[in-house]
Amino acid sequence: MFSVLSYGRLVARAVLGGLSQTDPRAGGGGGSGGDYGLVTAGCGFGKDFRKGLLKKGACYGDDACFVARHRSADVLGVADGVGGWRDYGVDPSQFSGTLMRTCERLVKEGRFVPSNPIGILTTSYCELLQNKVPLLGSSTACIVVLDRTSHRLHTANLGDSGFLVVRGGEVVHRSDEQQHYFNTPFQLSIAPPEAEGVVLSDSPDAADSTSFDVQLGDIILTATDGLFDNMPDYMILQELKKLKNSNYESIQQTARSIAEQAHELAYDPNYMSPFAQFACDNGLNVRGGKPDDITVLLSIVAEYTD
């Protein structure tokens, strides 16, 4: 079975029952003087799903994610552990999972500034570097922060995970993918001393950082590359249309539907996936989906209820 991560049930019952009144697609969007919050549900698949191998907690294969609430902001993140470490006897999920758990703890402890998501990533990565027991591995990372009072979405994306902001059925803001070259994304890494300088490693400061004003009813989809490599925007938008006049359960159901469709397409040998198209653009003769771990966090901007 797939695993489902859910968040904000109490908020959902108070707010999302009337989402159609604040959804811009229903004619009611726009600003508000009150605080904003995110109602988030998630779903994912490990690549070894068909083999019955699923991680416990908020990890899907080598992917990891978190959703955290603080009085000043809602914060969420996804990370994709680099699978190549498995060839050296290292579990890639340990790095991505520890990175996300550390980010979550920092948020809950209030050790962050909402307008500086790179700071969350930097502090978390530095804690990993300072571990007494070396934690080897690499991971991409994407952090999304909604500042309750300013109604601004602050993001930091390192690598090829990412996010979309959808309003009125259209993508109005998105992350930029960071690749060194084909299928080699920017990544945070910790290598053994003898491999330092050889293993690809980027600084958290290299993350692409953006700020964007959100509105009530905006949809935010945050995911690892297992989604974006297998589903183009138009397919994702088709699924998101199901959120019209939605409640909390619809957010959860839609997140599950998106993850399931991406997982099915990943194993279709005749499907021209976005990954296959990108490979062809780089001179490779590739067709089909891309089997990979898939993590999807689906959020709606709503009025904040403590």
N, C-alpha and C positions, 0 to 999 in steps of 0.2 A: 504493500500500500504506500501511497504518497503520504507525506507528512505536511501538516498545515500549521503555520504560525499565525496567531491572531492577537490583536491588540486593540484596546479602546472600546470594549464591549459596552461599558457603562456610558461612555460618551456617545456611542452609536445610538443607543436607545433614546438618548435625550435629543440628539441632533438629526440623525440620518433619516428618521421617520419623516421629516419634513424637508428632505434634501431637494425635492423638486422646487421648493420655494426659493432656494438659494443657488441652485444650479444655473449658470448662465444660459445653458441650452433651453431652460424653461422660462427664460426672460427675467430672472430675478437676481443675476449675479451682481458683481460690483463690490465696492468696499464696505467696511463696517467699522465702527469705532471700537468694538470689543476685541478681545484677544482671539487669536486663531489657534487651532490645533489640528493634528492629523489623526484620522482614523485609518488604521493600517491593518491589512491582512496579508498573509504570505503563503506561498506554496513552493515546493521544489522537488526535484528528482535527482538522485545520484546517478551517475552514468552507469553504475553497476546495478541499477534498479532491477533489471531483468534477471540478474543473478541472485536477487533477494538480499543484497548487501546495502543497508541503509545506516547512516550514522544516527546516534541519538542527539536530541536537542536541536538547536537551530543550525544544523549543518546538513547539507545535501551533498554527499560525496566529498570532494575537496573544497566545495563552496562553504561559506559561512555567512551569517547575517546577524543583525541585532536591531531591536527597536527599543528606544529608551525615552522616558519622559522626565523633564525637569520643569520647574516652575517657570523658567524663562523660555523654554524651547522644547520642541519635539525633535528627536534626532534618530536617524536610522542609517544603516550601512550594509553593504555587501562586499564580500571579498572572494577571490577565486585563487585557491592554492595552485601553484605551478606543478603539474603532474610529473614533470621530468625528474623531480627529486626522488621519486619512487625507485628509479634505476640505481640509486645510491643507498637504498635501504632506509630512506626517510619518508615518513608519512606526511604528504603535502597538506593534509587537513589540519595538522597540528599548528602550523604557522598561521594559516588564515583564521582558524577558530580562535586561537589565542589573541590574535590581533583584534578581532571583533569583540571578544569578551572584555578586553582591556579598554577599548573605546567605550563600550557600554558602561563599564564601571566608572570611568572618568566622567561621563555625563551624569550619572546618578549621584556622584559625589560633588557635582557642580564645578569640576575642574576644567572648565572650558568657557570660551566666549562665543556666543551664537554666530557672530559675524566672521569667525575664523575657523572654519572646519578643517583647514590644513593643520591648525594647531592641535586639534584632536588626534589627527593621524600622526603628527610628529611626536607628540608626547607618548602615545601608545607604542610607536615604533621604538622610541628611545628606551622605554621600559623593557621591551623585548631584548634589546641589545645589552641591557644591564643584568639580565637574568644570570644567576650563578650557574645554572645548568644551561649550556648553550642550546638554543632552539633554532635548528637549521631549517631553511626553507625559503620560499618566495611566494609573493601574492600580489595581485592587483587589489585595488580598493576604491570604493566610492562612498563618500559620506554626504548625507543630505540633512540640513538643519533648517527647521522652520522657526524663525524668531516670532514668538507670539504677538508681541506688541507692535513691532514695525511691519508685520505681515510680509516679510521678505524671506525668500528661500535662499540660503547660502549653501554652496556645494563645493566639494573637492573630489576630483576624479583622477586617479592614477591608473592608466592602462586601458583595458577594453571592456570593463564593466561600465555601467552608466545609468542614465535616467532620462525620462521624458516628462514634460509637463504638457498636459492636454487640456484645452479649453474650447468649448463649442465644437467638439469633434475634430479639432485640428491640433497638431503639435505646435506649441507656441514657444517652447524653450527646450533645449536638450544639451546633453554633454557631448564633448568632442572626444573621439577615440584617440588614444595615444599609442602609437606603434613605432618601435625602432626600425623594423622592417616586417615583411609579411609574417603574420602569425607569431610575432614576438613583441608582446605589449610591454609598456613600462611596468615596473614591478619593484616592490620593496623586497629586499633579500638579506638574509644572514647566512654567510658561508663559513666553513671552517677556515682557520688561518691560512692553511696551505693553498686555499682556492680563492682567497681575496684578490680582487683585481682581475680574476678570470670569470667568475660568475657575474652575470648581468645584475646590476643593482642601481636603482634610481633613488634620489632623495625625495622625501615627502614634499619638499618645496617645489618639486617638478610637477606636482599635480595641477591640473587645470582647475582654476577657481572661478566661480561665477556667483552673481547675486541677481535675484529676479523677484519682482513684486507679484505676489499671488492673490487670487480672489477666492471668495467662498465658492465651493463647488469645483475648483480646479482638481484635476486628477494627476497624481504623480506616480509614475511607474519606475521603480528602481530594480535593476536586475544585473546578473552576471552575463558574460558573453554567450553562455549557452542558450539564452533567449534570443539575443540580437543576431547571432550567427544563423539562426534557424527561422526566424519570423521577421519579415519586412514590416515597415511601419503600417502599411495598409491593412495587413492581417491583424496587427495589434489593435488598431483603431476600430476594426470591425467587432472585435471582442469587447472593447471598452464601451461600445454603444449599449451593451447590456446593462450598464450602470445607470441608465436614464431612470429617474424616479426610484433610485435604489435605496435599500437599507443596508445595515451592516452585513447581513447574510449574503446579500448580492455582491458586496465587495469581495468577500471570501470565496464565493462561488466563481466570480470572474477571474480572480487570481488563480484559482485551481484550473479553470478552463484554459487560460493562457498557457500555463505551465504544461498541461497535458498535451495541448496542440503542438507546442514546441518540441516536446519529448517524442511525439509520434513522427513529426517531420524530420527529426534528427536521424531516424533510422529508415527513411525513405530513400532508396538508392537512385531513384529517377527524378527526384525533386531538385530543381535548381535553387538551392538555398542562397541567402545573402553571402554566406561564407564561400560557397562554391563560385559565386559570381566574382567575389573579391579575389579568389585564387586564379580564376581565368584572367582577370585584369592584370595579374602579376605573372602571366605566361605559363600557368600550370593548367593542365587538362584535368579538371576536377568536376564531378557532378555528385549530387546527392546532398543529404543533410549532414550535419556534423555532430556525431554522438558526443555528448558532453554533460557535465553536471549543470543543472538549471536551477536558479534561485530567482523568484519573483516576489517583490514587495509592492503591493498596490495600496495607495493612500488617497484619501479625499480630504481637501481642506474644509474644515467645518468650524463653527463657533466653539471656542474652548469652554469646557465644563470641568472644573476641578473635581 
